[in-house]
């Protein structure tokens, strides 16, 4: 099987290396930058590298024309156009680009070309969607869904106590894009970074949770009156980011400084990114909790999945890269095995409706050291 990985950065690299461990998979890694490609071992069996302009849909279509599957790990602002180009080329794709556009706009194109396109296929969105769908499948009625997730450095260093495990510009996008969730059966839109709450997590301590737009497709595909996803950071983080956002440091409209037009976001990213960069060897962790509550057989029940994953010093792969990237690579193998074949746009919850697929994903992640712990809590029977 020939697999093309578009993007060879922090997440793209471990995905390519993981896929290349299979003797029957040939991997081509494409990036517009030379530096990420130079990081691949010279002569690595099963991997070749190509430097090309991934901002060009025509180039993307040419690059994937002869492969069997594609993994898209491009930055979010390129994600939708890249996904469209891959679908137009008639290639199945697993996408972790997390672009702001509605992926279902490409559903007709995917069906026309007979393409299975699994989108938002990271840890969250991604495995969170799979687990929510699995929980909803197991309940007679789903009442409430909660997702809390965050990637954090293990060592807390002032002033930010944060490192970006993926493209920092995509992190800023999380803080400016309105958050959508479901409340009382209605779609609600709130500013990102709103509704801050503090939660305690064993082994980590107290973290603060806030609204981001991570619920994504779940808001329309899961039948429940109450669904929400929140991002986790160390306490005090939200106030610092709000100060920047509300002062205008994330604005894209140019302002005049000494006769020159400067976009505030360009200055902000230039100053922030060196502070946020997740350097090689910096230990990080990924924490996630998924709660699905409802009723089964006349009794209330809560299904909970917990993940606490840490940097792998043996391989040098960061936790967020592992949890995001390996979800995608196991999904590639799931599609190759013919376990999910429906053409069209497939958010991970579509795959999660099949118990076999859920087991395959959980087992594949466990084999790579990414372990989800499930807990089931039953309440007293509901009187009618």
C-alpha positions in Angstrom: 0.0 0.0 0.0 1.3 3.4 -0.9 0.5 6.2 1.6 1.3 9.9 1.1 1.6 12.0 4.2 1.1 15.7 3.5 3.1 17.6 6.1 6.2 16.3 7.9 6.2 18.4 11.0 5.7 17.6 14.7 2.7 15.3 14.1 3.4 14.3 10.4 6.8 12.8 11.2 5.7 10.3 13.9 2.8 9.3 11.6 5.1 8.6 8.7 7.5 6.6 10.9 4.7 4.6 12.4 3.2 3.7 9.0 6.6 2.7 7.7 6.9 0.1 10.4 4.5 -2.1 8.3 6.5 -3.9 5.7 3.6 -3.7 3.3 3.3 0.1 3.4 5.4 2.5 1.4 5.3 6.1 2.7 6.0 9.3 0.9 6.2 12.5 3.1 5.6 15.8 1.4 6.4 19.2 3.0 6.9 22.7 1.6 9.9 23.2 4.0 13.2 21.5 3.8 13.9 21.3 7.5 11.1 18.8 8.5 12.1 16.5 5.6 15.8 16.6 6.6 14.7 15.1 10.0 13.9 11.8 8.5 16.6 9.2 8.7 18.7 9.0 5.6 17.6 5.9 3.6 14.8 5.1 6.0 13.3 1.9 4.7 9.8 2.5 3.3 10.0 6.3 3.4 10.8 8.8 0.7 10.6 12.6 1.0 9.4 15.2 -1.4 9.6 19.0 -1.1 6.6 20.6 -2.8 4.2 23.5 -2.5 1.2 22.1 -0.5 -0.6 25.5 -0.9 -1.2 24.5 -4.6 -4.3 22.2 -5.1 -2.9 21.2 -8.5 0.4 20.1 -6.9 -1.5 18.2 -4.3 -3.6 16.3 -6.9 -0.4 15.4 -8.8 1.4 14.2 -5.6 -1.4 11.8 -4.6 -2.4 10.6 -8.1 -0.7 7.2 -7.8 -1.1 6.4 -4.1 -3.7 4.3 -2.2 -4.3 6.5 0.8 -3.5 10.0 1.9 -2.9 11.5 5.4 -3.4 15.3 5.5 -1.4 17.0 8.3 -1.2 20.5 6.8 -1.9 23.6 8.8 -5.6 24.4 9.4 -5.7 27.3 6.9 -4.7 25.0 4.1 -6.8 22.1 5.3 -10.0 22.5 3.3 -8.4 23.2 0.0 -6.0 20.3 0.5 -8.9 17.9 1.4 -10.8 19.0 -1.7 -7.8 18.4 -3.9 -7.3 14.9 -2.5 -10.9 14.0 -2.9 -10.9 15.4 -6.5 -8.0 13.0 -7.2 -10.1 10.1 -6.1 -8.0 9.1 -3.1 -9.2 7.9 0.4 -7.9 10.3 3.0 -7.5 10.6 6.8 -7.4 14.3 7.7 -6.1 15.9 10.9 -5.9 19.5 9.5 -8.8 20.8 11.6 -9.8 23.5 9.1 -12.5 26.0 10.1 -14.7 25.2 7.1 -17.6 22.7 7.2 -16.2 19.5 5.9 -19.7 18.3 4.8 -19.6 20.8 2.0 -17.3 18.3 0.3 -19.6 15.3 1.0 -21.2 15.4 -2.5 -17.7 15.5 -4.1 -16.5 12.6 -2.1 -19.5 10.5 -3.0 -19.1 11.4 -6.6 -15.5 10.1 -6.6 -16.2 7.1 -4.4 -13.8 8.5 -1.7 -13.9 7.8 2.0 -12.7 10.9 3.8 -12.3 10.6 7.5 -11.9 14.2 8.8 -11.0 15.6 12.3 -9.1 12.4 13.0 -6.8 13.3 15.9 -7.2 12.8 19.6 -9.9 15.6 20.0 -11.6 16.0 17.8 -11.0 12.4 16.7 -11.0 9.7 19.3 -13.2 11.9 21.5 -15.8 11.6 18.7 -15.4 7.9 18.4 -16.0 7.4 22.1 -19.0 9.7 22.2 -20.5 7.7 19.3 -19.7 4.4 21.1 -21.4 5.7 24.3 -24.5 6.9 22.4 -24.7 3.5 20.6 -24.7 1.7 24.0 -27.4 3.9 25.6 -31.2 3.8 25.0 -31.1 7.6 25.3 -28.2 10.1 25.4 -28.7 13.1 27.7 -25.4 14.8 28.2 -21.9 14.8 26.6 -18.8 16.4 28.1 -15.3 16.4 26.6 -12.3 18.0 28.4 -8.9 17.8 26.7 -5.6 19.5 26.7 -1.9 19.2 25.8 0.5 20.6 28.3 4.2 20.8 29.1 5.0 18.7 32.2 7.3 21.4 33.5 5.4 24.7 34.2 7.6 27.6 33.0 6.5 31.2 33.5 4.9 33.2 31.9 2.8 30.9 29.7 3.2 27.4 31.2 2.2 26.2 27.7 3.9 24.7 24.6 2.1 24.4 21.3 2.1 20.7 20.2 1.0 21.7 16.7 1.0 24.8 14.5 0.9 27.8 16.9 -1.2 29.8 14.4 -3.9 27.0 14.7 -3.7 27.5 18.5 -4.5 31.2 18.1 -7.4 30.2 15.8 -8.9 28.2 18.7 -8.9 31.4 20.8 -10.6 33.6 18.2 -13.1 31.2 16.5 -16.5 31.2 18.3 -17.3 28.1 20.2 -20.4 26.1 19.3 -22.1 23.7 21.6 -25.6 22.3 22.3 -27.7 23.4 25.2 -31.3 22.5 25.8 -31.4 21.0 22.4 -30.3 24.2 20.7 -27.1 25.2 19.0 -25.4 27.9 21.1 -22.5 30.1 20.1 -20.3 31.6 22.7 -16.9 33.3 22.5 -13.8 31.1 22.8 -12.2 31.2 26.2 -15.6 31.7 28.0 -17.3 29.8 30.8 -14.0 29.1 32.7 -14.2 26.4 35.3 -11.6 24.6 37.4 -11.4 20.8 37.6 -9.2 18.4 39.5 -7.5 15.5 37.7 -5.7 12.7 39.5 -1.9 12.8 38.8 -2.1 16.3 37.4 -3.9 18.5 39.9 -6.2 21.5 39.2 -6.7 22.7 35.6 -8.9 25.3 34.1 -11.3 24.5 31.4 -12.8 26.9 28.8 -15.0 26.9 25.7 -13.4 26.3 22.3 -14.8 25.1 19.0 -13.7 21.5 19.5 -17.2 19.9 19.4 -17.3 20.5 15.7 -19.4 17.8 13.8 -20.7 16.2 17.0 -23.0 19.2 17.4 -25.0 17.9 14.4 -24.4 14.2 14.4 -25.2 13.2 18.0 -28.8 13.2 19.2 -28.4 14.7 22.7 -29.8 17.9 24.2 -26.6 18.8 26.0 -23.1 18.6 24.4 -20.0 20.6 25.2 -16.2 20.4 24.7 -13.7 22.4 26.7 -9.9 22.9 26.5 -7.7 22.4 29.5 -4.8 24.6 30.6 -2.9 25.3 33.8 -4.8 27.9 36.0 -4.3 31.5 35.0 -3.7 30.9 31.3 -7.1 32.2 30.1 -6.7 35.6 31.6 -3.4 36.1 29.8 -4.7 35.1 26.4 -7.9 37.2 26.9 -5.7 40.2 27.6 -4.0 39.8 24.3 -7.2 39.0 22.3 -9.3 41.9 23.8 -6.4 44.4 23.3 -6.3 43.5 19.6 -3.1 41.5 19.4 -4.9 38.7 17.4 -6.5 41.2 14.9 -5.8 40.6 11.2 -6.6 44.2 10.0 -3.5 46.2 9.5 -2.7 49.2 11.7 -0.4 52.1 10.8 2.9 52.4 12.7 5.3 55.1 11.5 3.8 55.1 8.0 3.9 51.3 7.7 1.0 48.9 7.7 1.4 46.1 10.2 -1.0 43.3 11.1 -1.1 42.8 14.9 -1.4 39.1 14.4 2.0 39.0 12.6 3.7 40.8 15.4 2.0 38.6 18.0 3.0 35.4 16.3 6.6 36.5 15.8 6.9 37.2 19.6 4.8 34.3 20.9 5.9 31.4 18.8 9.4 31.1 20.2 7.9 31.1 23.7 5.3 28.4 22.7 7.4 26.2 20.5 7.5 22.6 21.7 11.2 21.9 21.4 12.6 18.4 20.9 13.1 16.7 24.3 10.6 18.9 26.1 8.3 16.5 28.0 4.6 17.0 27.5 1.4 15.3 28.5 -2.1 14.8 27.0 -5.1 14.6 29.3 -8.6 13.9 28.1 -11.9 12.9 29.7 -15.0 12.0 27.8 -18.3 11.7 29.7 -21.5 10.3 28.0 -24.6 10.2 30.2 -28.0 8.9 29.6 -30.3 6.0 30.3 -30.2 2.3 29.5 -32.8 -0.3 30.5 -34.6 2.3 32.8 -31.5 3.2 34.7 -29.3 6.3 34.5 -25.7 5.5 33.4 -22.5 7.5 32.9 -19.8 6.1 30.6 -16.4 7.8 31.1 -13.1 7.4 29.2 -9.9 8.8 30.7 -6.6 9.3 29.0 -3.4 10.5 30.6 -0.5 10.1 28.1 3.1 11.4 28.6 6.1 12.1 26.4 7.9 9.0 25.2 11.6 9.6 26.1 12.6 6.3 24.3 11.4 7.5 20.9 11.5 11.3 21.5 7.9 11.6 20.3 5.8 14.2 22.1 2.5 13.0 23.7 0.2 15.2 21.6 1.9 14.0 18.5 1.5 10.4 19.6 -2.1 10.7 20.6 -3.1 12.7 17.5 -0.9 11.0 15.0 -1.4 7.4 16.0 -5.2 7.9 16.0 -4.8 8.8 12.3 -2.4 6.0 11.4 -4.6 3.3 13.1 -7.5 4.8 11.1 -5.5 4.4 7.9 -5.0 0.7 8.7 -8.7 0.4 9.6 -9.7 1.8 6.1 -7.1 -0.5 4.5 -8.7 -3.5 6.2 -12.1 -2.6 4.7 -13.7 -2.1 8.1 -15.3 1.2 7.0 -16.0 1.7 3.3 -18.8 4.2 3.1 -18.0 7.0 0.5 -18.4 10.6 1.6 -17.3 12.8 4.4 -16.9 10.7 7.6 -16.3 12.4 10.9 -14.8 9.9 13.4 -18.2 9.4 15.1 -19.5 7.7 11.9 -16.7 5.1 12.3 -17.4 4.9 16.1 -20.9 3.7 15.4 -19.4 0.2 14.7 -18.2 -1.6 17.8 -15.6 -3.5 15.8 -14.1 -0.3 14.6 -14.0 1.1 18.1 -12.2 -2.0 19.3 -9.8 -1.8 16.4 -8.9 1.8 17.2 -8.5 1.3 20.9 -6.4 -1.8 20.5 -4.2 -0.1 17.9 -3.6 2.8 20.2 -3.0 0.6 23.2 -0.3 -1.3 21.2 1.4 2.1 20.8 1.1 3.0 24.5 -1.9 5.3 24.2 -4.4 3.8 26.7 -8.0 4.8 27.4 -9.5 3.7 30.7 -13.3 3.2 30.7 -15.5 3.5 33.7 -19.3 2.8 33.9 -21.4 4.3 36.7 -25.0 3.2 37.2 -27.7 5.1 39.0 -30.9 3.9 40.7 -33.7 2.8 38.4 -35.9 5.7 37.1 -39.5 5.5 38.3 -42.1 6.2 35.7 
